[in-house]
Amino acid sequence: MEIATEHANGAIILIPSGRIDGQNALDFQASINKSVGDANQPVILELSQLSYISSAGLRVILLLAKTLSSKSVHFSICSIAPGVKEVFEISGFGNIIDIKDSRQDALNAI
């Protein structure tokens, strides 16, 4: 699992690739915390390059969402790969976190 970081329209865009599971969820969390830090910029998590996510990875995303929400920082997820999208639908994350179809949709929502 690797995470690329980009910036667009004042937002931090995080793009993890590979798998996020119990083996690397803590590394995923540390990487996200390092990329986001204390920034008050909107954060977009683009999941187009993610092939798998476990409940441990979902937990990290939920913690990120709660942390950003407590600081009134906009957070959304976009471009979810098909296999991963099913996990998000089953877990009900769409009811908790703003999910957009594309990066542009996520940027427009800021």
Biopython code that builds the backbone (N, CA, C, O; Angstrom):
import numpy as np
from Bio.PDB.StructureBuilder import StructureBuilder

atoms = [
    (1, "MET", "N", (0.832, -1.168, 0.000)),
    (1, "MET", "CA", (0.000, 0.000, 0.000)),
    (1, "MET", "C", (0.882, 1.239, 0.000)),
    (1, "MET", "O", (1.799, 1.375, 0.811)),
    (2, "GLU", "N", (0.585, 2.124, -0.918)),
    (2, "GLU", "CA", (1.266, 3.411, -0.995)),
    (2, "GLU", "C", (0.210, 4.495, -1.061)),
    (2, "GLU", "O", (-0.924, 4.241, -1.467)),
    (3, "ILE", "N", (0.583, 5.712, -0.659)),
    (3, "ILE", "CA", (-0.355, 6.826, -0.738)),
    (3, "ILE", "C", (0.322, 7.984, -1.451)),
    (3, "ILE", "O", (1.353, 8.489, -1.006)),
    (4, "ALA", "N", (-0.277, 8.400, -2.568)),
    (4, "ALA", "CA", (0.175, 9.603, -3.260)),
    (4, "ALA", "C", (-0.630, 10.771, -2.704)),
    (4, "ALA", "O", (-1.797, 10.621, -2.341)),
    (5, "THR", "N", (0.008, 11.928, -2.643)),
    (5, "THR", "CA", (-0.664, 13.135, -2.163)),
    (5, "THR", "C", (-0.579, 14.197, -3.241)),
    (5, "THR", "O", (0.494, 14.479, -3.774)),
    (6, "GLU", "N", (-1.726, 14.782, -3.554)),
    (6, "GLU", "CA", (-1.793, 15.871, -4.521)),
    (6, "GLU", "C", (-2.566, 17.019, -3.886)),
    (6, "GLU", "O", (-3.250, 16.850, -2.877)),
    (7, "HIS", "N", (-2.440, 18.188, -4.500)),
    (7, "HIS", "CA", (-3.176, 19.363, -4.049)),
    (7, "HIS", "C", (-3.892, 19.955, -5.252)),
    (7, "HIS", "O", (-3.301, 20.116, -6.320)),
    (8, "ALA", "N", (-5.170, 20.280, -5.075)),
    (8, "ALA", "CA", (-5.944, 20.906, -6.140)),
    (8, "ALA", "C", (-7.046, 21.762, -5.527)),
    (8, "ALA", "O", (-7.738, 21.335, -4.603)),
    (9, "ASN", "N", (-7.198, 22.957, -6.043)),
    (9, "ASN", "CA", (-8.258, 23.873, -5.589)),
    (9, "ASN", "C", (-8.290, 24.027, -4.074)),
    (9, "ASN", "O", (-9.364, 24.122, -3.480)),
    (10, "GLY", "N", (-7.128, 24.053, -3.453)),
    (10, "GLY", "CA", (-7.045, 24.233, -2.008)),
    (10, "GLY", "C", (-7.324, 22.989, -1.194)),
    (10, "GLY", "O", (-7.397, 23.063, 0.033)),
    (11, "ALA", "N", (-7.480, 21.850, -1.844)),
    (11, "ALA", "CA", (-7.768, 20.598, -1.142)),
    (11, "ALA", "C", (-6.559, 19.668, -1.168)),
    (11, "ALA", "O", (-5.741, 19.702, -2.088)),
    (12, "ILE", "N", (-6.473, 18.847, -0.139)),
    (12, "ILE", "CA", (-5.476, 17.774, -0.100)),
    (12, "ILE", "C", (-6.163, 16.532, -0.653)),
    (12, "ILE", "O", (-7.229, 16.142, -0.178)),
    (13, "ILE", "N", (-5.551, 15.914, -1.657)),
    (13, "ILE", "CA", (-6.118, 14.714, -2.262)),
    (13, "ILE", "C", (-5.175, 13.547, -1.957)),
    (13, "ILE", "O", (-4.009, 13.555, -2.351)),
    (14, "LEU", "N", (-5.694, 12.560, -1.258)),
    (14, "LEU", "CA", (-4.927, 11.371, -0.893)),
    (14, "LEU", "C", (-5.365, 10.226, -1.787)),
    (14, "LEU", "O", (-6.559, 9.962, -1.929)),
    (15, "ILE", "N", (-4.386, 9.538, -2.397)),
    (15, "ILE", "CA", (-4.688, 8.464, -3.340)),
    (15, "ILE", "C", (-3.935, 7.201, -2.929)),
    (15, "ILE", "O", (-2.803, 6.980, -3.361)),
    (16, "PRO", "N", (-4.564, 6.375, -2.095)),
    (16, "PRO", "CA", (-3.906, 5.113, -1.728)),
    (16, "PRO", "C", (-4.022, 4.105, -2.871)),
    (16, "PRO", "O", (-4.984, 4.122, -3.638)),
    (17, "SER", "N", (-3.032, 3.235, -2.967)),
    (17, "SER", "CA", (-3.081, 2.183, -3.985)),
    (17, "SER", "C", (-2.745, 0.851, -3.333)),
    (17, "SER", "O", (-2.084, 0.792, -2.296)),
    (18, "GLY", "N", (-3.215, -0.210, -3.961)),
    (18, "GLY", "CA", (-2.964, -1.546, -3.440)),
    (18, "GLY", "C", (-4.059, -1.992, -2.501)),
    (18, "GLY", "O", (-5.244, -1.812, -2.778)),
    (19, "ARG", "N", (-3.649, -2.582, -1.372)),
    (19, "ARG", "CA", (-4.590, -3.146, -0.393)),
    (19, "ARG", "C", (-4.419, -2.449, 0.949)),
    (19, "ARG", "O", (-3.315, -2.063, 1.332)),
    (20, "ILE", "N", (-5.532, -2.298, 1.652)),
    (20, "ILE", "CA", (-5.482, -1.831, 3.035)),
    (20, "ILE", "C", (-6.176, -2.902, 3.862)),
    (20, "ILE", "O", (-7.368, -3.162, 3.703)),
    (21, "ASP", "N", (-5.396, -3.518, 4.753)),
    (21, "ASP", "CA", (-5.934, -4.610, 5.565)),
    (21, "ASP", "C", (-5.347, -4.524, 6.968)),
    (21, "ASP", "O", (-4.691, -3.543, 7.319)),
    (22, "GLY", "N", (-5.585, -5.548, 7.756)),
    (22, "GLY", "CA", (-5.097, -5.567, 9.130)),
    (22, "GLY", "C", (-3.586, -5.474, 9.246)),
    (22, "GLY", "O", (-3.064, -5.011, 10.260)),
    (23, "GLN", "N", (-2.886, -5.912, 8.211)),
    (23, "GLN", "CA", (-1.422, -5.883, 8.224)),
    (23, "GLN", "C", (-0.857, -4.471, 8.096)),
    (23, "GLN", "O", (0.197, -4.174, 8.660)),
    (24, "ASN", "N", (-1.548, -3.598, 7.358)),
    (24, "ASN", "CA", (-0.976, -2.275, 7.096)),
    (24, "ASN", "C", (-1.900, -1.109, 7.460)),
    (24, "ASN", "O", (-1.617, 0.033, 7.100)),
    (25, "ALA", "N", (-2.988, -1.381, 8.161)),
    (25, "ALA", "CA", (-3.932, -0.310, 8.514)),
    (25, "ALA", "C", (-3.275, 0.769, 9.370)),
    (25, "ALA", "O", (-3.561, 1.953, 9.193)),
    (26, "LEU", "N", (-2.404, 0.377, 10.290)),
    (26, "LEU", "CA", (-1.728, 1.372, 11.121)),
    (26, "LEU", "C", (-0.768, 2.224, 10.297)),
    (26, "LEU", "O", (-0.620, 3.418, 10.557)),
    (27, "ASP", "N", (-0.115, 1.619, 9.305)),
    (27, "ASP", "CA", (0.742, 2.390, 8.395)),
    (27, "ASP", "C", (-0.097, 3.358, 7.573)),
    (27, "ASP", "O", (0.305, 4.498, 7.345)),
    (28, "PHE", "N", (-1.257, 2.902, 7.133)),
    (28, "PHE", "CA", (-2.192, 3.740, 6.392)),
    (28, "PHE", "C", (-2.597, 4.939, 7.241)),
    (28, "PHE", "O", (-2.604, 6.073, 6.762)),
    (29, "GLN", "N", (-2.933, 4.686, 8.496)),
    (29, "GLN", "CA", (-3.331, 5.756, 9.399)),
    (29, "GLN", "C", (-2.187, 6.750, 9.617)),
    (29, "GLN", "O", (-2.403, 7.962, 9.590)),
    (30, "ALA", "N", (-0.981, 6.244, 9.831)),
    (30, "ALA", "CA", (0.174, 7.119, 10.043)),
    (30, "ALA", "C", (0.447, 7.976, 8.808)),
    (30, "ALA", "O", (0.756, 9.162, 8.931)),
    (31, "SER", "N", (0.335, 7.384, 7.622)),
    (31, "SER", "CA", (0.567, 8.126, 6.382)),
    (31, "SER", "C", (-0.475, 9.223, 6.190)),
    (31, "SER", "O", (-0.148, 10.342, 5.796)),
    (32, "ILE", "N", (-1.723, 8.891, 6.471)),
    (32, "ILE", "CA", (-2.786, 9.898, 6.344)),
    (32, "ILE", "C", (-2.562, 11.033, 7.337)),
    (32, "ILE", "O", (-2.660, 12.206, 6.976)),
    (33, "ASN", "N", (-2.263, 10.690, 8.577)),
    (33, "ASN", "CA", (-2.035, 11.722, 9.589)),
    (33, "ASN", "C", (-0.874, 12.625, 9.218)),
    (33, "ASN", "O", (-0.920, 13.831, 9.459)),
    (34, "LYS", "N", (0.168, 12.048, 8.631)),
    (34, "LYS", "CA", (1.310, 12.833, 8.202)),
    (34, "LYS", "C", (0.926, 13.763, 7.054)),
    (34, "LYS", "O", (1.335, 14.924, 7.033)),
    (35, "SER", "N", (0.149, 13.264, 6.108)),
    (35, "SER", "CA", (-0.245, 14.071, 4.949)),
    (35, "SER", "C", (-1.222, 15.177, 5.320)),
    (35, "SER", "O", (-1.133, 16.289, 4.798)),
    (36, "VAL", "N", (-2.137, 14.881, 6.202)),
    (36, "VAL", "CA", (-3.165, 15.849, 6.582)),
    (36, "VAL", "C", (-2.664, 16.771, 7.683)),
    (36, "VAL", "O", (-2.896, 17.979, 7.641)),
    (37, "GLY", "N", (-1.976, 16.200, 8.672)),
    (37, "GLY", "CA", (-1.434, 16.995, 9.768)),
    (37, "GLY", "C", (-2.498, 17.844, 10.431)),
    (37, "GLY", "O", (-3.612, 17.384, 10.682)),
    (38, "ASP", "N", (-2.146, 19.078, 10.710)),
    (38, "ASP", "CA", (-3.080, 20.011, 11.337)),
    (38, "ASP", "C", (-3.731, 20.927, 10.311)),
    (38, "ASP", "O", (-4.303, 21.958, 10.665)),
    (39, "ALA", "N", (-3.643, 20.554, 9.055)),
    (39, "ALA", "CA", (-4.194, 21.400, 7.992)),
    (39, "ALA", "C", (-5.693, 21.596, 8.173)),
    (39, "ALA", "O", (-6.400, 20.714, 8.660)),
    (40, "ASN", "N", (-6.148, 22.751, 7.777)),
    (40, "ASN", "CA", (-7.579, 23.045, 7.794)),
    (40, "ASN", "C", (-8.127, 23.101, 6.380)),
    (40, "ASN", "O", (-9.146, 23.743, 6.124)),
    (41, "GLN", "N", (-7.452, 22.431, 5.471)),
    (41, "GLN", "CA", (-7.885, 22.356, 4.082)),
    (41, "GLN", "C", (-8.838, 21.185, 3.913)),
    (41, "GLN", "O", (-8.759, 20.212, 4.663)),
    (42, "PRO", "N", (-9.741, 21.265, 2.939)),
    (42, "PRO", "CA", (-10.584, 20.108, 2.639)),
    (42, "PRO", "C", (-9.715, 18.901, 2.262)),
    (42, "PRO", "O", (-8.631, 19.055, 1.698)),
    (43, "VAL", "N", (-10.204, 17.712, 2.580)),
    (43, "VAL", "CA", (-9.476, 16.482, 2.286)),
    (43, "VAL", "C", (-10.371, 15.586, 1.435)),
    (43, "VAL", "O", (-11.538, 15.356, 1.752)),
    (44, "ILE", "N", (-9.787, 15.087, 0.345)),
    (44, "ILE", "CA", (-10.480, 14.152, -0.537)),
    (44, "ILE", "C", (-9.667, 12.862, -0.576)),
    (44, "ILE", "O", (-8.459, 12.880, -0.815)),
    (45, "LEU", "N", (-10.336, 11.766, -0.342)),
    (45, "LEU", "CA", (-9.710, 10.453, -0.404)),
    (45, "LEU", "C", (-10.176, 9.795, -1.696)),
    (45, "LEU", "O", (-11.327, 9.374, -1.811)),
    (46, "GLU", "N", (-9.263, 9.712, -2.670)),
    (46, "GLU", "CA", (-9.599, 9.123, -3.976)),
    (46, "GLU", "C", (-9.199, 7.649, -3.958)),
    (46, "GLU", "O", (-8.030, 7.323, -3.755)),
    (47, "LEU", "N", (-10.165, 6.765, -4.169)),
    (47, "LEU", "CA", (-9.915, 5.335, -4.017)),
    (47, "LEU", "C", (-9.912, 4.576, -5.343)),
    (47, "LEU", "O", (-10.220, 3.384, -5.369)),
    (48, "SER", "N", (-9.575, 5.237, -6.421)),
    (48, "SER", "CA", (-9.571, 4.587, -7.733)),
    (48, "SER", "C", (-8.481, 3.532, -7.873)),
    (48, "SER", "O", (-8.614, 2.616, -8.684)),
    (49, "GLN", "N", (-7.409, 3.644, -7.101)),
    (49, "GLN", "CA", (-6.279, 2.721, -7.205)),
    (49, "GLN", "C", (-6.263, 1.657, -6.107)),
    (49, "GLN", "O", (-5.327, 0.863, -6.014)),
    (50, "LEU", "N", (-7.302, 1.650, -5.284)),
    (50, "LEU", "CA", (-7.368, 0.706, -4.174)),
    (50, "LEU", "C", (-8.031, -0.591, -4.632)),
    (50, "LEU", "O", (-9.127, -0.563, -5.193)),
    (51, "SER", "N", (-7.380, -1.714, -4.399)),
    (51, "SER", "CA", (-7.937, -2.999, -4.844)),
    (51, "SER", "C", (-8.691, -3.744, -3.748)),
    (51, "SER", "O", (-9.496, -4.628, -4.042)),
    (52, "TYR", "N", (-8.436, -3.392, -2.475)),
    (52, "TYR", "CA", (-9.075, -4.094, -1.366)),
    (52, "TYR", "C", (-8.999, -3.229, -0.122)),
    (52, "TYR", "O", (-8.016, -2.521, 0.098)),
    (53, "ILE", "N", (-10.054, -3.293, 0.695)),
    (53, "ILE", "CA", (-10.017, -2.640, 2.007)),
    (53, "ILE", "C", (-10.742, -3.530, 3.007)),
    (53, "ILE", "O", (-11.826, -4.041, 2.724)),
    (54, "SER", "N", (-10.144, -3.712, 4.169)),
    (54, "SER", "CA", (-10.752, -4.524, 5.219)),
    (54, "SER", "C", (-11.437, -3.608, 6.230)),
    (54, "SER", "O", (-11.416, -2.384, 6.094)),
    (55, "SER", "N", (-12.035, -4.214, 7.232)),
    (55, "SER", "CA", (-12.682, -3.424, 8.280)),
    (55, "SER", "C", (-11.672, -2.549, 9.019)),
    (55, "SER", "O", (-12.023, -1.472, 9.500)),
    (56, "ALA", "N", (-10.431, -3.001, 9.111)),
    (56, "ALA", "CA", (-9.393, -2.196, 9.761)),
    (56, "ALA", "C", (-9.136, -0.917, 8.963)),
    (56, "ALA", "O", (-8.925, 0.144, 9.550)),
    (57, "GLY", "N", (-9.151, -1.007, 7.645)),
    (57, "GLY", "CA", (-8.989, 0.171, 6.806)),
    (57, "GLY", "C", (-10.188, 1.093, 6.892)),
    (57, "GLY", "O", (-10.038, 2.315, 6.911)),
    (58, "LEU", "N", (-11.382, 0.512, 6.945)),
    (58, "LEU", "CA", (-12.597, 1.321, 7.102)),
    (58, "LEU", "C", (-12.564, 2.092, 8.422)),
    (58, "LEU", "O", (-12.995, 3.243, 8.491)),
    (59, "ARG", "N", (-12.057, 1.455, 9.446)),
    (59, "ARG", "CA", (-11.944, 2.107, 10.752)),
    (59, "ARG", "C", (-11.044, 3.340, 10.662)),
    (59, "ARG", "O", (-11.362, 4.382, 11.235)),
    (60, "VAL", "N", (-9.936, 3.229, 9.955)),
    (60, "VAL", "CA", (-9.020, 4.361, 9.795)),
    (60, "VAL", "C", (-9.731, 5.516, 9.080)),
    (60, "VAL", "O", (-9.594, 6.676, 9.471)),
    (61, "ILE", "N", (-10.483, 5.189, 8.039)),
    (61, "ILE", "CA", (-11.206, 6.225, 7.303)),
    (61, "ILE", "C", (-12.264, 6.874, 8.197)),
    (61, "ILE", "O", (-12.451, 8.090, 8.149)),
    (62, "LEU", "N", (-12.946, 6.088, 8.998)),
    (62, "LEU", "CA", (-13.948, 6.632, 9.904)),
    (62, "LEU", "C", (-13.303, 7.560, 10.933)),
    (62, "LEU", "O", (-13.848, 8.622, 11.232)),
    (63, "LEU", "N", (-12.164, 7.174, 11.469)),
    (63, "LEU", "CA", (-11.441, 8.029, 12.419)),
    (63, "LEU", "C", (-11.028, 9.342, 11.764)),
    (63, "LEU", "O", (-11.142, 10.408, 12.370)),
    (64, "LEU", "N", (-10.544, 9.262, 10.515)),
    (64, "LEU", "CA", (-10.174, 10.473, 9.789)),
    (64, "LEU", "C", (-11.385, 11.379, 9.613)),
    (64, "LEU", "O", (-11.299, 12.588, 9.833)),
    (65, "ALA", "N", (-12.512, 10.798, 9.219)),
    (65, "ALA", "CA", (-13.734, 11.577, 9.017)),
    (65, "ALA", "C", (-14.159, 12.268, 10.314)),
    (65, "ALA", "O", (-14.540, 13.439, 10.298)),
    (66, "LYS", "N", (-14.095, 11.556, 11.420)),
    (66, "LYS", "CA", (-14.482, 12.139, 12.707)),
    (66, "LYS", "C", (-13.533, 13.252, 13.123)),
    (66, "LYS", "O", (-13.972, 14.290, 13.619)),
    (67, "THR", "N", (-12.243, 13.044, 12.926)),
    (67, "THR", "CA", (-11.254, 14.059, 13.277)),
    (67, "THR", "C", (-11.471, 15.332, 12.464)),
    (67, "THR", "O", (-11.469, 16.436, 13.010)),
    (68, "LEU", "N", (-11.658, 15.172, 11.158)),
    (68, "LEU", "CA", (-11.859, 16.335, 10.298)),
    (68, "LEU", "C", (-13.185, 17.023, 10.611)),
    (68, "LEU", "O", (-13.265, 18.251, 10.598)),
    (69, "SER", "N", (-14.210, 16.249, 10.889)),
    (69, "SER", "CA", (-15.506, 16.819, 11.228)),
    (69, "SER", "C", (-15.431, 17.652, 12.504)),
    (69, "SER", "O", (-16.066, 18.703, 12.601)),
    (70, "SER", "N", (-14.667, 17.191, 13.467)),
    (70, "SER", "CA", (-14.532, 17.929, 14.728)),
    (70, "SER", "C", (-13.838, 19.275, 14.526)),
    (70, "SER", "O", (-13.994, 20.188, 15.337)),
    (71, "LYS", "N", (-13.067, 19.391, 13.436)),
    (71, "LYS", "CA", (-12.393, 20.654, 13.099)),
    (71, "LYS", "C", (-13.160, 21.420, 12.026)),
    (71, "LYS", "O", (-12.681, 22.437, 11.524)),
    (72, "SER", "N", (-14.362, 20.928, 11.668)),
    (72, "SER", "CA", (-15.201, 21.536, 10.618)),
    (72, "SER", "C", (-14.474, 21.610, 9.275)),
    (72, "SER", "O", (-14.618, 22.577, 8.527)),
    (73, "VAL", "N", (-13.694, 20.571, 8.986)),
    (73, "VAL", "CA", (-12.969, 20.475, 7.713)),
    (73, "VAL", "C", (-13.741, 19.518, 6.800)),
    (73, "VAL", "O", (-14.106, 18.415, 7.207)),
    (74, "HIS", "N", (-13.982, 19.952, 5.571)),
    (74, "HIS", "CA", (-14.727, 19.138, 4.602)),
    (74, "HIS", "C", (-13.923, 17.881, 4.251)),
    (74, "HIS", "O", (-12.717, 17.950, 4.016)),
    (75, "PHE", "N", (-14.611, 16.733, 4.219)),
    (75, "PHE", "CA", (-13.990, 15.464, 3.853)),
    (75, "PHE", "C", (-14.923, 14.709, 2.927)),
    (75, "PHE", "O", (-16.125, 14.622, 3.178)),
    (76, "SER", "N", (-14.372, 14.171, 1.867)),
    (76, "SER", "CA", (-15.168, 13.307, 0.997)),
    (76, "SER", "C", (-14.287, 12.218, 0.402)),
    (76, "SER", "O", (-13.059, 12.310, 0.382)),
    (77, "ILE", "N", (-14.961, 11.192, -0.078)),
    (77, "ILE", "CA", (-14.308, 10.072, -0.744)),
    (77, "ILE", "C", (-14.818, 10.070, -2.176)),
    (77, "ILE", "O", (-15.992, 10.345, -2.423)),
    (78, "CYS", "N", (-13.937, 9.759, -3.119)),
    (78, "CYS", "CA", (-14.382, 9.747, -4.509)),
    (78, "CYS", "C", (-13.718, 8.621, -5.294)),
    (78, "CYS", "O", (-12.753, 7.999, -4.848)),
    (79, "SER", "N", (-14.267, 8.386, -6.469)),
    (79, "SER", "CA", (-13.698, 7.463, -7.455)),
    (79, "SER", "C", (-13.398, 6.084, -6.862)),
    (79, "SER", "O", (-12.310, 5.542, -7.055)),
    (80, "ILE", "N", (-14.347, 5.535, -6.157)),
    (80, "ILE", "CA", (-14.121, 4.246, -5.501)),
    (80, "ILE", "C", (-14.106, 3.130, -6.538)),
    (80, "ILE", "O", (-15.035, 3.003, -7.336)),
    (81, "ALA", "N", (-13.046, 2.321, -6.523)),
    (81, "ALA", "CA", (-12.921, 1.182, -7.431)),
    (81, "ALA", "C", (-14.097, 0.225, -7.187)),
    (81, "ALA", "O", (-14.555, 0.096, -6.052)),
    (82, "PRO", "N", (-14.589, -0.443, -8.231)),
    (82, "PRO", "CA", (-15.797, -1.279, -8.122)),
    (82, "PRO", "C", (-15.794, -2.304, -6.983)),
    (82, "PRO", "O", (-16.777, -2.393, -6.248)),
    (83, "GLY", "N", (-14.729, -3.069, -6.819)),
    (83, "GLY", "CA", (-14.682, -4.072, -5.756)),
    (83, "GLY", "C", (-14.707, -3.457, -4.370)),
    (83, "GLY", "O", (-15.288, -4.017, -3.440)),
    (84, "VAL", "N", (-14.084, -2.318, -4.241)),
    (84, "VAL", "CA", (-14.040, -1.617, -2.960)),
    (84, "VAL", "C", (-15.377, -0.922, -2.698)),
    (84, "VAL", "O", (-15.808, -0.811, -1.551)),
    (85, "LYS", "N", (-16.019, -0.464, -3.747)),
    (85, "LYS", "CA", (-17.301, 0.237, -3.605)),
    (85, "LYS", "C", (-18.346, -0.663, -2.944)),
    (85, "LYS", "O", (-19.162, -0.198, -2.149)),
    (86, "GLU", "N", (-18.312, -1.938, -3.274)),
    (86, "GLU", "CA", (-19.248, -2.889, -2.674)),
    (86, "GLU", "C", (-19.085, -2.942, -1.157)),
    (86, "GLU", "O", (-20.072, -3.021, -0.426)),
    (87, "VAL", "N", (-17.837, -2.900, -0.686)),
    (87, "VAL", "CA", (-17.570, -2.913, 0.756)),
    (87, "VAL", "C", (-18.155, -1.657, 1.402)),
    (87, "VAL", "O", (-18.737, -1.728, 2.485)),
    (88, "PHE", "N", (-18.000, -0.510, 0.741)),
    (88, "PHE", "CA", (-18.538, 0.739, 1.278)),
    (88, "PHE", "C", (-20.060, 0.706, 1.319)),
    (88, "PHE", "O", (-20.665, 1.205, 2.267)),
    (89, "GLU", "N", (-20.677, 0.128, 0.308)),
    (89, "GLU", "CA", (-22.138, 0.040, 0.275)),
    (89, "GLU", "C", (-22.667, -0.883, 1.366)),
    (89, "GLU", "O", (-23.633, -0.552, 2.053)),
    (90, "ILE", "N", (-22.036, -2.033, 1.521)),
    (90, "ILE", "CA", (-22.469, -3.002, 2.537)),
    (90, "ILE", "C", (-22.300, -2.428, 3.946)),
    (90, "ILE", "O", (-23.139, -2.651, 4.819)),
    (91, "SER", "N", (-21.215, -1.693, 4.158)),
    (91, "SER", "CA", (-20.934, -1.156, 5.492)),
    (91, "SER", "C", (-21.762, 0.084, 5.813)),
    (91, "SER", "O", (-21.792, 0.518, 6.964)),
    (92, "GLY", "N", (-22.429, 0.656, 4.829)),
    (92, "GLY", "CA", (-23.245, 1.842, 5.066)),
    (92, "GLY", "C", (-22.469, 3.130, 5.162)),
    (92, "GLY", "O", (-22.992, 4.126, 5.663)),
    (93, "PHE", "N", (-21.230, 3.142, 4.694)),
    (93, "PHE", "CA", (-20.402, 4.344, 4.784)),
    (93, "PHE", "C", (-20.987, 5.528, 4.016)),
    (93, "PHE", "O", (-20.715, 6.682, 4.347)),
    (94, "GLY", "N", (-21.788, 5.242, 2.994)),
    (94, "GLY", "CA", (-22.404, 6.317, 2.236)),
    (94, "GLY", "C", (-23.361, 7.152, 3.068)),
    (94, "GLY", "O", (-23.659, 8.294, 2.717)),
    (95, "ASN", "N", (-23.842, 6.590, 4.168)),
    (95, "ASN", "CA", (-24.723, 7.322, 5.076)),
    (95, "ASN", "C", (-23.948, 8.163, 6.079)),
    (95, "ASN", "O", (-24.514, 9.036, 6.736)),
    (96, "ILE", "N", (-22.648, 7.897, 6.193)),
    (96, "ILE", "CA", (-21.820, 8.561, 7.200)),
    (96, "ILE", "C", (-20.881, 9.576, 6.567)),
    (96, "ILE", "O", (-20.658, 10.653, 7.119)),
    (97, "ILE", "N", (-20.332, 9.232, 5.410)),
    (97, "ILE", "CA", (-19.297, 10.033, 4.749)),
    (97, "ILE", "C", (-19.786, 10.445, 3.368)),
    (97, "ILE", "O", (-20.464, 9.683, 2.679)),
    (98, "ASP", "N", (-19.433, 11.652, 2.982)),
    (98, "ASP", "CA", (-19.782, 12.162, 1.663)),
    (98, "ASP", "C", (-18.992, 11.391, 0.601)),
    (98, "ASP", "O", (-17.763, 11.446, 0.574)),
    (99, "ILE", "N", (-19.700, 10.677, -0.266)),
    (99, "ILE", "CA", (-19.053, 9.898, -1.327)),
    (99, "ILE", "C", (-19.478, 10.464, -2.675)),
    (99, "ILE", "O", (-20.668, 10.623, -2.948)),
    (100, "LYS", "N", (-18.488, 10.766, -3.517)),
    (100, "LYS", "CA", (-18.733, 11.322, -4.844)),
    (100, "LYS", "C", (-18.218, 10.352, -5.902)),
    (100, "LYS", "O", (-17.308, 9.563, -5.647)),
    (101, "ASP", "N", (-18.809, 10.422, -7.083)),
    (101, "ASP", "CA", (-18.415, 9.528, -8.172)),
    (101, "ASP", "C", (-17.033, 9.847, -8.726)),
    (101, "ASP", "O", (-16.294, 8.937, -9.104)),
    (102, "SER", "N", (-16.674, 11.131, -8.779)),
    (102, "SER", "CA", (-15.404, 11.520, -9.398)),
    (102, "SER", "C", (-14.679, 12.567, -8.556)),
    (102, "SER", "O", (-15.259, 13.185, -7.663)),
    (103, "ARG", "N", (-13.408, 12.746, -8.863)),
    (103, "ARG", "CA", (-12.620, 13.775, -8.193)),
    (103, "ARG", "C", (-13.232, 15.142, -8.446)),
    (103, "ARG", "O", (-13.314, 15.966, -7.535)),
    (104, "GLN", "N", (-13.660, 15.387, -9.674)),
    (104, "GLN", "CA", (-14.236, 16.686, -9.994)),
    (104, "GLN", "C", (-15.511, 16.939, -9.180)),
    (104, "GLN", "O", (-15.737, 18.053, -8.708)),
    (105, "ASP", "N", (-16.332, 15.914, -9.020)),
    (105, "ASP", "CA", (-17.525, 16.054, -8.183)),
    (105, "ASP", "C", (-17.144, 16.398, -6.741)),
    (105, "ASP", "O", (-17.789, 17.231, -6.104)),
    (106, "ALA", "N", (-16.101, 15.755, -6.237)),
    (106, "ALA", "CA", (-15.643, 16.029, -4.867)),
    (106, "ALA", "C", (-15.109, 17.446, -4.750)),
    (106, "ALA", "O", (-15.388, 18.129, -3.764)),
    (107, "LEU", "N", (-14.349, 17.902, -5.735)),
    (107, "LEU", "CA", (-13.830, 19.267, -5.718)),
    (107, "LEU", "C", (-14.970, 20.285, -5.826)),
    (107, "LEU", "O", (-14.932, 21.330, -5.176)),
    (108, "ASN", "N", (-15.964, 19.989, -6.629)),
    (108, "ASN", "CA", (-17.103, 20.890, -6.778)),
    (108, "ASN", "C", (-17.912, 21.020, -5.494)),
    (108, "ASN", "O", (-18.554, 22.045, -5.266)),
    (109, "ALA", "N", (-17.886, 19.986, -4.654)),
    (109, "ALA", "CA", (-18.674, 19.976, -3.426)),
    (109, "ALA", "C", (-18.024, 20.789, -2.291)),
    (109, "ALA", "O", (-18.647, 21.037, -1.258)),
    (110, "ILE", "N", (-16.788, 21.188, -2.497)),
    (110, "ILE", "CA", (-16.075, 21.925, -1.448)),
    (110, "ILE", "C", (-16.641, 23.328, -1.324)),
    (110, "ILE", "O", (-16.176, 24.111, -0.496)),
]
sb = StructureBuilder()
sb.init_structure("model")
sb.init_model(0)
sb.init_chain("A")
sb.init_seg("    ")
for serial, (resi, resn, name, xyz) in enumerate(atoms, 1):
    if name == "N":
        sb.init_residue(resn, " ", resi, " ")
    sb.init_atom(name, np.array(xyz, "f"), 0.0, 1.0, " ", f" {name:<3s}", serial, name[0])
structure = sb.get_structure()
